[in-house]
Structures are given as C-alpha cells and as structure tokens.
Amino acid sequence: MEFLEESDKKRDVDEEISSERLTIYRILDLYNLINKEKQFNKGVFVEEAGTSERTVRRDIKCLNDYFKRNYENNGFIGVCREITYCRKDNVYKVNVRGDCDFSESDIYAFVKVIIQSRAFTRKEIQRMLSILKSQVKDTSVIKEIIEKEELYYVEPQHKKNIIDLLWNMRNSIERGKKVEFDYTRADGRKKHHIVNPIAIVFNEYYFYLIAEVEKESSKIEISFRVDRIKNYIETKEISTYPYGRFEEDKYRKKVQFMYTGDFKTIEFEFFGDSIEAVLDRLPTAKVIGKTDKAYKVRAEIYGEGVKRWILSQKEFLKVTKPKEYIDEIKETIQRMYELYV
C-alpha cells in the first residue's frame, strides 16, 4: 500500500512537470509569434495551441508583466513593449518597443532632430516619418505630432534625394575603392574628381564626403557637399588611403561649417551669457581662465569656418591669440565695414 502511494505521488509530479512544460512551450510560441508577426488572432492561436481563451489571456498578462519588469530592471524609460487588443481589427497587437526598442519619447526626439536637420527632401522625410509612425499605436499622440511636422517641413533648396547616394559612398569607403564624380562648387564652377573616399559627415543642413585628393606629389583632404555630386562611380582601383585611419571624431571637433583653412590654436575672451553654447560649438575649446567680465578660452580649429562664427558673435567675443589671426579678422571686419560706407 505504501509503495502504491509513493508511485501515485511520482505520477502526480510527472504530470505537474509536464503541465508546466506545456505552459512554458505555449508562452514561448506566443512570444515567438509576436516577435515575428507583431499581431495575432486569439481564436486562431487558441485552436492551434489546443487550450482555452482564458488561458491565452493569462499568458498575455504573463508576457506583459515580464516586459514591464525587464524594462524597469534595466533602467529604461518611456513605454515598454505591450500586447494589447485592437477592437477595430479584432486582433491582438504588440508595439515594437522592446527592451532596446524605441519608446514614444525616443521617437518624438528622433522626429524633432530629423525635421530640424533639414537635410533631406520631402520625399525622403515622408518615408522616414512613415517608418517611425509604424512604431507606435494607432491611438498615439505621436502620430498626430509627426503628421504636423511633415505638413510644415521645408526641404533644402537643392531638392536632391541623397540617402541612396550616401549608402553607396559608405560602401565604397568600406571596400577601399577610389571613386570619381562631377562636382559643382558654390560659385558654379564644375570639375571632375577622382579621389580616395575617407568618411561621411553631417554639418549644418548638409552631408559631406571627406576625401583625399592627390595633387602632384602631395595629398590633401577636401570636403565635398554630397548634394553637389553627380555621376558618382566606384572605380576598380584600390584607394591609397588606409581604411580606418581617419579619426572622424577629432576632425569634427576642429572643423566648423565644413570650411577647412589652416589648422591653428587660438585664444579668445567671451563676454556673453552662455559659455556652454561656445563649448558646444567648438568641441576642442577649453576654459583656461575667467575674469569678472569674460571667460578665457583656448581652441584648436581650422580657421575659415570658425572665423565666420566668431564674427557672428559681435561684441561678445574678442580673439587674443595668435596675432596673425587677429590681423586676419581685422581685415575681414574692415571689408565688411566698407560695404556700408
């Protein structure tokens, strides 16, 4: 009798384990389904899983609890992944925001940055915003915000689609191949170039291809505005610029408005209210002193672009070193003055 009782207990345990495993398998099936399809019909899933609607509702709650717990434990903010019922379509849908996916606040920030960049044509913006809208619920206020931003978007004057061209350039850099193209400068002059592509950077509304140009026995780095490039072709010739050598972060810190000029170290006094704005504009800048009236700043820069920014600061900025740069700024100010005489 005692032996039978132990056998019955073992059988009950086996059945319990089997039931637990079936629950786990069913929840995993549901998890894989929403990752793949993003939506499902509960009735169809109930039939395929061989269970009840009440059980599936419990599984959905279990997954939603897991998503929320995992999201919060990892310190993420915003709206986490959630399975919700869509009465209109009579299906359960899952938003695509998982542990590392976009929250509504993320999408809002992305939209503002993309719109304010004004780097793309209306057609390209519409496609990107459409993708972002697909990431949120139908009832989300984000959709209304995106639609308003799209309505009032002002595309760049060049009106040239550049996204595919940017990707082709990136591939040329990755493959280490020389490229050739026709280029129209700001003054309207046209020239054919064969260059070693180095990197792609974005600055002040425009994308630029940074490339090494060989001139006689020397090599120089030049920035080409991507929208001014036509007839872009990747050649079969191997680039002589070593892939990965270009330090884009350092380049971006020293170049402003994509005007290069001569590289130099300058010092200046800033009399304005926001030194933070200055340090953001010139990433290499460091505060080296402070008086009652001004911050003393040192920065490594390429002269021409920063000179234009310095002149825009009016009486709130004064360059103190080096002397030749001060003289250069004085000459520019004199030419500006003569325009109004």
C-alpha positions, 0 to 999 in steps of 0.5 A: 500500500505504501509503495502504491502511494509513493508511485501515485505521488511520482505520477502526480509530479510527472504530470505537474512537470509536464503541465508546466512544460506545456505552459512554458512551450505555449508562452514561448510560441506566443512570444515567438509569434509576436516577435515575428508577426507583431499581431495575432488572432486569439481564436486562431492561436487558441485552436492551434495551441489546443487550450482555452481563451482564458488561458491565452489571456493569462499568458498575455498578462504573463508576457506583459508583466515580464516586459514591464519588469525587464524594462524597469530592471534595466533602467529604461524609460518611456513605454515598454513593449505591450500586447494589447487588443485592437477592437477595430481589427479584432486582433491582438497587437504588440508595439515594437518597443522592446527592451532596446526598442524605441519608446514614444519619447525616443521617437518624438526626439528622433522626429524633432532632430530629423525635421530640424536637420533639414537635410533631406527632401520631402520625399525622403522625410515622408518615408522616414516619418512613415517608418517611425509612425509604424512604431507606435499605436494607432491611438498615439499622440505621436502620430498626430505630432509627426503628421504636423511636422511633415505638413510644415517641413521645408526641404533644402533648396537643392531638392536632391534625394541623397540617402541612396547616394550616401549608402553607396559612398559608405560602401565604397569607403568600406571596400577601399575603392577610389571613386570619381564624380562631377562636382559643382562648387558654390560659385558654379564652377564644375570639375571632375574628381577622382579621389580616395573616399575617407568618411561621411559627415553631417554639418549644418543642413548638409552631408559631406564626403571627406576625401583625399585628393592627390595633387602632384606629389602631395595629398590633401583632404577636401570636403565635398557637399554630397548634394553637389555630386553627380555621376558618382562611380566606384572605380576598380582601383584600390584607394591609397588611403588606409581604411580606418585611419581617419579619426572622424571624431577629432576632425569634427571637433576642429572643423566648423561649417565644413570650411577647412583653412589652416589648422591653428590654436587660438585664444579668445575672451567671451563676454556673453551669457552662455559659455556652454553654447561656445563649448558646444560649438567648438568641441576642442575649446577649453576654459583656461581662465575667467575674469569678472567680465569674460571667460578665457578660452583656448581652441584648436580649429581650422580657421575659415569656418570658425572665423565666420562664427566668431564674427557672428558673435559681435561684441561678445567675443574678442580673439587674443591669440595668435596675432596673425589671426587677429590681423586676419579678422581685422581685415575681414571686419574692415571689408565688411565695414566698407560695404556700408560706407 
